[in-house]
Amino acid sequence: MTLEQHIEELRAELRGVVDPRELRQIAVELEAAEIKLAALERASLLALEQGR
């Protein structure tokens, strides 16, 4: 599963959660995954710019 797919699954889970503890847990995991994806995208862009 790609990181993007994982993020989409977490977003889908959030829509159906009613338990506040589970909601917080999924939200924290989603935020961490989004931060990781942003870092990977920045690193990829930097690598492309350095290759020019």
C-alpha distances in whole Angstrom, upper triangle without the diagonal:
4,7,8,6,7,10,11,10,13,15,15,16,19,20,21,22,26,26,27,25,22,22,23,20,17,19,19,15,15,17,16,13,15,17,15,13,17,18,16,17,21,20,19,22,25,24,24,28,29,28,31
4,5,5,6,9,10,11,12,14,15,17,19,20,22,23,26,27,27,26,23,22,23,20,17,18,18,15,14,16,14,11,12,14,12,10,14,15,12,13,17,17,16,18,21,20,21,24,25,25,27
4,5,5,6,9,10,11,12,14,15,17,19,21,21,25,25,25,23,21,20,20,18,15,15,15,12,10,12,11,7,9,11,9,7,11,12,10,11,15,15,15,17,19,19,20,23,24,25,27
4,5,5,6,9,10,11,12,14,15,17,19,20,24,25,25,24,21,20,20,18,15,15,16,13,11,12,12,9,9,12,10,8,11,13,11,11,15,16,15,17,20,20,20,23,25,25,27
4,5,5,6,9,10,11,12,14,16,17,19,22,23,24,23,20,19,20,18,15,15,17,13,11,14,14,10,11,14,13,11,14,16,15,15,19,20,19,21,23,24,24,27,28,28,30
4,5,5,6,9,10,11,12,15,16,16,20,21,21,20,17,16,17,15,11,13,13,10,8,12,11,8,10,13,12,11,14,16,15,16,19,20,19,22,24,24,25,28,29,30,32
4,5,5,6,9,10,11,13,15,15,19,20,19,19,16,14,15,14,10,10,11,9,6,9,10,6,7,11,10,9,12,14,14,14,17,19,19,20,23,24,24,27,29,29,31
4,5,5,6,9,10,11,13,15,18,20,20,20,17,15,16,16,12,12,14,12,9,12,13,10,10,14,14,12,15,17,17,17,20,22,21,22,25,26,26,29,31,31,33
4,5,5,6,9,10,11,13,16,17,18,18,14,14,15,14,10,12,14,11,9,13,14,11,12,16,16,14,17,20,19,20,23,24,24,25,28,29,29,32,33,34,36
4,5,5,6,9,10,11,14,15,15,15,11,10,12,10,7,8,10,8,6,10,11,9,10,14,14,14,16,19,19,19,22,24,24,25,28,29,30,32,33,34,36
4,5,5,7,9,10,14,15,15,16,13,11,12,12,8,8,11,10,7,10,13,11,11,14,15,14,16,19,20,20,22,24,24,25,28,29,30,32,34,35,36
4,5,5,7,9,13,15,16,17,13,12,14,14,10,11,14,13,11,14,16,14,14,18,19,18,20,23,22,23,25,27,27,28,31,32,32,34,37,37,39
4,5,5,6,10,12,13,13,10,9,12,11,8,10,13,11,10,13,15,14,15,18,19,19,21,23,24,24,27,28,29,30,33,34,34,36,38,39,41
4,5,5,9,10,11,12,9,6,9,10,7,7,11,11,9,12,14,14,14,17,19,19,20,23,24,24,26,28,29,30,32,34,34,36,38,39,41
4,6,9,11,12,14,12,9,12,13,10,11,14,14,12,15,18,17,17,20,22,21,22,25,26,26,28,31,31,32,34,36,36,38,40,41,42
4,7,9,11,13,10,9,13,13,11,12,16,16,14,17,20,19,19,23,24,23,25,28,28,29,31,33,33,35,37,38,39,41,43,44,45
4,6,8,9,7,6,10,11,9,11,14,14,14,16,18,18,19,22,23,23,25,28,28,29,31,33,34,35,37,39,40,41,43,44,46
4,6,9,8,7,10,12,12,13,16,17,16,19,21,21,22,25,26,27,28,31,32,32,34,36,37,38,40,42,43,44,46,48,49
4,6,5,6,9,10,11,12,14,15,16,18,20,21,22,24,26,27,28,30,32,33,34,36,37,39,40,42,43,45,46,48,50
4,5,5,6,9,10,10,12,14,15,16,18,20,21,22,24,25,27,29,30,31,33,35,36,37,39,40,42,43,45,46,48
4,5,5,6,9,10,11,12,14,15,17,19,20,21,23,24,26,27,29,30,32,33,35,36,38,39,41,42,44,45,47
4,5,5,6,8,10,11,12,14,15,16,18,20,21,22,24,26,27,28,30,32,33,35,36,37,39,41,42,43,46
4,5,5,6,9,10,10,12,14,15,16,18,20,21,22,24,26,27,28,30,31,33,34,36,37,39,41,42,44
4,6,5,6,9,10,10,12,14,15,16,18,20,21,23,24,26,27,29,30,32,33,35,36,37,39,41,43
4,5,5,6,9,10,11,12,14,16,17,19,20,21,23,25,26,27,29,31,32,33,35,36,38,39,42
4,5,5,6,9,10,10,12,14,15,16,18,20,21,22,24,26,27,28,30,31,33,35,36,37,39
4,5,5,6,9,10,10,12,14,15,16,18,20,21,22,24,26,27,28,30,31,33,35,36,38
4,5,5,6,9,10,11,12,14,15,17,18,20,21,23,24,26,27,29,30,32,33,35,37
4,5,5,6,9,10,11,12,14,15,17,18,20,21,23,24,26,27,29,30,32,33,35
4,5,5,6,9,10,10,12,14,15,16,18,20,21,22,24,26,27,29,30,32,34
4,5,5,6,9,10,11,12,14,15,16,18,20,21,23,24,26,27,29,30,32
4,5,5,6,9,10,11,12,14,15,17,18,20,21,23,24,26,27,29,31
4,5,5,6,9,10,11,12,14,15,16,18,20,21,23,24,26,27,29
4,5,5,6,9,10,10,12,14,15,16,18,20,21,23,24,26,28
4,5,5,6,9,10,11,12,14,15,16,18,20,21,23,24,26
4,5,5,6,9,10,11,12,14,15,16,18,20,21,23,25
4,5,5,6,9,10,10,12,14,15,17,18,20,21,23
4,5,5,6,9,10,11,12,14,15,16,18,20,22
4,5,5,6,9,10,11,12,14,15,16,18,20
4,5,5,6,9,10,10,12,14,15,17,19
4,5,5,6,9,10,11,12,14,15,17
4,5,5,6,9,10,11,12,14,16
4,5,5,6,9,10,11,12,15
4,5,5,6,9,10,11,13
4,5,5,6,9,10,11
4,5,5,6,9,10
4,5,5,6,9
4,5,5,7
4,5,6
4,5
4
